[in-house]
Structure formats: C-alpha cells, structure tokens
Amino acid sequence: MRRMIPSLQSLICFESAAKHKSYTYAAQELCITQSAVSRQIQQLEEFLSLALFHRTRHGVELTLAGEQYFKSIKSSLLNIEQSTIDLMSHKGLGGTLKLGVVPTFATRWLLPRLYRFNQIYPEITVHLETSTKPFLFSEHIFDAAIYAGTPAQVENWAGAKVQFLMQEDVVPVCSKQLIQKYCPEVQLEQIQDIDLSAEQLSRLPLLQQTTRPYIWKEWFHTAGYDHPYATEGQRHELFSMLAVAATHHLGVALIPQMLLEKELNSGDLVIASKLKLMGSRSYYFVYSEQQNSALILKFIEWLEHETQIYQNKNTNCAVQPDTAAT
C-alpha cells in the first residue's frame, strides 16, 4: 500500500516558502530557481487537493490549511535533519539523546556530572534543553525529560514512564556577612555548627521564589514560629537567581541543597539552620511508554548511580518533614 506522504523535496520547498512567505526567498535559501519552488508547491497542492498559499501584492500568504500543515510538518523536517546529522557524525555508532531538563537542575547538578557519562559512553551525545512543563512525547520534542514536580503531576503525564530520582529538600542559606549583620551574637568560626533559631532567622530579609510564594511560611510553621511577614521580600523566579541574590547578601533563601554544592564548598553561602523542609516535589526521569531505546536505558542506569552517590554523601544530614510546601 502506498504511503500518503508527498515528496520530501516538495515539503522542503513548502516549509521554506511558508517560513519566508515568499517563493523568491525560498528559492534563494534552497539554491534553486523560483519556478522550481513554485512547481514543487503546485505538485504538493495537487497531492493534497488543497490550496496552501494565496497570492497578495507583497508575495504569498498561507491559507488556513497551509498554516495548519506548516505547524505540523516543520518539527518533523527538523527531526529528520537532526537525525541525519547525528547519524553522519556518529557513523552509525552510538546516538543522540535529547533531554528536556529543568533549568537550575541542569546547570548546577547535571552538567557538572555529565562528563562521567561521556567517559563511559563517548559514542552517545546528550543534548539538553530547558523544559519546566509536561509535554506530549508524540510531538517528538524530546526523547526524555528530567522533571521536578509532585507524584500527582507525573502520574497524570500522558503516555509516559516515570523513574523516581530523588526528593527535593530545601535548606535556608545566606552569606556569613548577612548573619553577622543581623545576628552579631552568633559565632561563625565553625560553619557546620551554624544553627540559627527561627526567631534569629526572622530578623534576616527573606528571599522569595515567585512560583512557591508560601514556602517560607511553611518553614516557619514547621519550626513552630509565627513570622507575620513570612511572605514578604524580594521575589525571583529560579533557584539559580535566588542563589546569586543570597551570595550578594540580599537575604536568606530556601533552596534545594543539591543545587548549592559550589557555593557551600566555597563558603559563599552557608546553611543558616539545620531545619530542612522535605518538600512535596521530587525529581523524576520521564520518557515515553513506547520508547525502549538502549540510549535511554543506559542514561537511566547512570543517572540512578549518580543520585545514589549524592544521597550517600548526604545521609548524615537531619531531615524534617514538610506538611504542605508549595
């Protein structure tokens, strides 16, 4: 049975003309004549029995059907091109894994460790792009994703397999200078011994995360302290932005400890209290239930090993429950 797929050349000409809204620019981009572009698009319209363009005084405009078709095929053509480039670069060995990753986790936890995966599997190339929301794997945006969310969110991710990685526990962090300014009675000789009370911490300016506006309120609730201004303070969207603000003495922030290894090791930030919030969010590796790729299985195995190493290093840290962190 013949597949209902038009010629690749006609699709390439259509995609270029739709993108530029011009047969002339499409011809220049593809290094062919304008009449060749026109002929290919005419053949495509005959194949579809639909008009994809209508002419205007300034060139061509997509019809409604053309708009829908352009949106549908451009990602497919891009995937074909990228798969071809990947195959040629790997000479048929290994492959490429496209991952959607939450931004701060990617830059602060995954990337510093990714070289170890490259040492084990030099034939596999990992492409990272930021992604903060669930998506449909049928859209072929990513092969897999590392997602931060609640169990309910990942359970409702359509067509996905989910692998738990680690829970997100947050700690209050700030600079030593900030503690010295607002709590001069605290001795800072031994950084690991710093353990401000909730009352002491309430003297410091709070840094808030835009998407989790009640997290400080929950921390003080867990500590048994009523802070009347727990939702006030500078707001920043990303944990990485909060970390920079805290490093520059702007306030104290609640950030997952796993994302602060560099600042804590250098002393730019210190953990201001040993009271943690074990939040409702966790990190998950998510991939299509239709996907049985050996590349994905290798990456999952390596990722589980890395998370186990990290957790073993931090098992001596005290943990407090979080009743309803948002």
N, C-alpha and C positions, 0 to 999 in steps of 0.2 A: 504494500500500500504506500502510495506517495505521501510524504510528509507535507503538511501545509506550511511550508517555510519558503519564503521568497529568496531570491539570490542574495548572497552576502554583499555583493557589490552595490546592489540597489539599496540595501539597508544602510550601507555606509554613506552613500550619496544622500539619502533622505535625512539621516542623522545630522550630517554636516549642514545641509541646506536649512533644516529646521533650527539648528543652533544659531546660524548666522542670519536666518530669514532672508537668504539671498542665494540664488544659484551661482552668481558670479564669485562670491567669496568662497562658496563650497568648492567650486572648480579650482580656485587658487590654492585652497588648503589641500586638496586631493591631487593637485598637479595633473588635471585633465581639463578638457575643454568644457565650456558652459553647455554646449549642445549635448555632450556626453552625460552630464549631470541631469539635464532635462529628460533625455531619453531613458535613463535608468529610473527616474522617478515616475515617468509615464508608464513604464513596464510594471513598476510596483503598484501603481494605482489600478492598472488593468488586472493585476493578480488579485488585489483586494476588492475590486469593484467598488472603490470609494475614492473620492477626491481628497487629497491630503493637503493641498495648497489652493489658495485663490490669489490671483494677481491684484496688486494695488499699484498706485502711481509711484510708490517708492520701492517696489520689489515684490515680494511674496509674503503672505501671511498663512499660518497654519489654520486649517479648518478645525472644527471641534474634534472630528475623528483624527485629524493629524496630531492635535495636541495630546490626545489620549495615547496614540500609538508611539509618539516620541517619548513620553514619560515611561512607557512600558519597555521599550527596547534599548534605551540608552545605557542602562545599567548592565543589560545582557551583553551588549557590544563591548563595554568596558571590561567585563569579566572575561570575555573571550580573548581580548587583547592582553590582559594581565596574565591569564593562564598561559598564553603563548610565550610571553616574555619570561615567565617563571620556568617553563619547560626548557626553553632555549638556554637560560642561564644555568640551570641545574643539569643539563644534558640528559634529562630523563631520570636522574637520581635525586632522591630526597623529595623536596617540595616546599610549598609555601603555606603558612598558616596565618590567616587574617583574624586578628582578635580585636574585639571591642572591649575597652578597659575603662573603668572609672579613673578620672584624671590623676588625682593625687596618689592613689594606689599605684598607678603605672609609673609615675616619675620617682616616687620615694621608696617603694618596696620592690616592685617587679623589675624595673630596669637595672638597679644595682646588682641583681642576682642573675639576670638573663645571660650573662657571659658564660655561666656554668652550664646552661642548657646548650649554648653554642659549642662549648668544648666537647660535650657528649655527642651532640648531633650536628656537626658542622654542615651537613647536607640539607638541613631544614632552616628556612628563613622565616622569621616571625615578623609580621607587620602589625604594629599597634596603632589603633585609632581610638580617640576618646568616645565613650558612649555611656550615658547615665540612665537611659530608659530602656525597657524591654522593646524588642523588635521582632518581626517575623523572620524566621530563618528561610522561609520560602522566597523572601525578597533578595537573598544572596548578598546581603550587605557584609556579613562576617561569617567565618566558619564557626566561631565560638565567641564567648564573652566571659569576662570576669566582672561580676555584678555585685553591688552592695545593696542589700535590701532585707526585707523580712521574709520569714518562711511562707507567709501567705502570698507574697508577691511572686516568688519563684514557682510556687505550686500552680499559680494561675497563668504561667508563661506558656502560651500555646505551642505545642509540638516540640517541647524542649526536655532534655535530660539534664538533671541538676546534680552537681557534685559539691558537697559542703567543703569549704576550705578552712575557715576559722571565724570565730566570733569577734565582733568589733567592741573592744573595751576601751573606754576613753579615760584619760587622766588629766587633771588640771596642771598646766605648765605655764611658766613665765620666766623672765630673766631674774638673775640674782639681784640685779640693781633695783628691780621693782620691789622685791621683798625687803631689801634694805631701806627703801624709801618709806614704805607703808608699815613695815613691821620691824623697826630698828632693834627690838629686843631679841630677835631671832639670831642665833649663832649659825654662821654659814660655813664653818670650817670643813665639815663633812657633808657633802652634797646629798649623799644617800640617806642621811639622817633627817633631812628636812621633812617636817610633817606638820604643816600649819593646821590649826583648828578651823572649823567653819567660821567662827567669829573673826579670826585673823584674816581669813581669805576674803571675807565680806568687805574688808577695808580696801582691797585692791580693785581697780577698774576692771570690769568684765568685758571680754571679747565674745561676741555672739556669732553663731552661724546662721545665715539667712534661712536656710531650709529646715533648721531644727531650733526654733525660737524658744522652746521651753526646756532645753537640756540643762541649763544652769539651775533652773527651778527644781528639776528632778534631783540634781546633785545635792543641793542644799536640803531637799526633803529627805534624801537618804541619810544625810549627815545629822538629821534631827534639828535643823536650824531654820528659822523663818527669816529669809532675806527679803525685805519688802521691795527691793529693786533688782531682783534676780533676772528680769527680762530686759534690763536696760544695758546700754553700752554700744560701742562700735559694732557694726554688722558686716560680715564678709561671707561670700558665697562658698568658697572652697577651703578645705583644711589647710592647703598649702598657703593660702593668703593669711589665714589665722596664725600659722606658724611664723611667717615673716613679721606680722604685726607684733606678736609676742616677743620675738627676738629683738625688736626695736623698742622694747619697754612700754608698749602702748596698753598692755593689760595682761590678764591671765585668761587662758583659753582652754577649753575642753577638746582634746584631740586624741585620736587613737594612738597609743604608744608605739605601735608598729610603724607608724608613719613619721616618727621623730628620731630615728636612730642617729642620724648625722648630728642634729642639734644637741641631743642628750650626751652623745660621746664627746663633743667638743666643749660642752659646758655653756653653750649659747643659751640653752634653756635648761631648766631644772624642773623636776616633778615637785610641785608645791605641796601636795598632800598625798598620802598613801591610800586614800579612799578613792576607789575606782567605781565607775559605772559600767556594769556589764550590760550593754545595750541590747535592744531587740533586733538590731541589724547584724547581719553576718555577711561574709564574702563567699560567693559561690562561683564555680566554674559551670557555665551553661552552654550546651550545644544541642544540635538538632537530634531528635529521636530517630531520624532517618539516616544519621551520619555514623558510619563505622570506620572512619578514617584512622589509619595507623598513626598518622601525624598527631591527631588529637589524643589518641590513647597514650602516646609517648609523652606528650606535653602534660597530660593529667598526672601521669606517674611521677614525672619530675616535679611538678607543682606540689603534689602531696608530700613529696620528700622534703622540699624546701620549707613548707609550712610546718612540718614536724620538727625540723631543725630549729626553726624560730621559736616554736612553742616550748620545746625542751629547754631553750636558753632562758625562758621567762616563766618557768613553772614555779619559781620561788617567790613570785610577786603575789601579794594578797589581793583577793578579788571580792568585791561587794556587789550584791545584786542590784539591778536597775528595775524598778517596778513598772515604769511606763515611759522610757526615753523615746523622744520623737525625732 
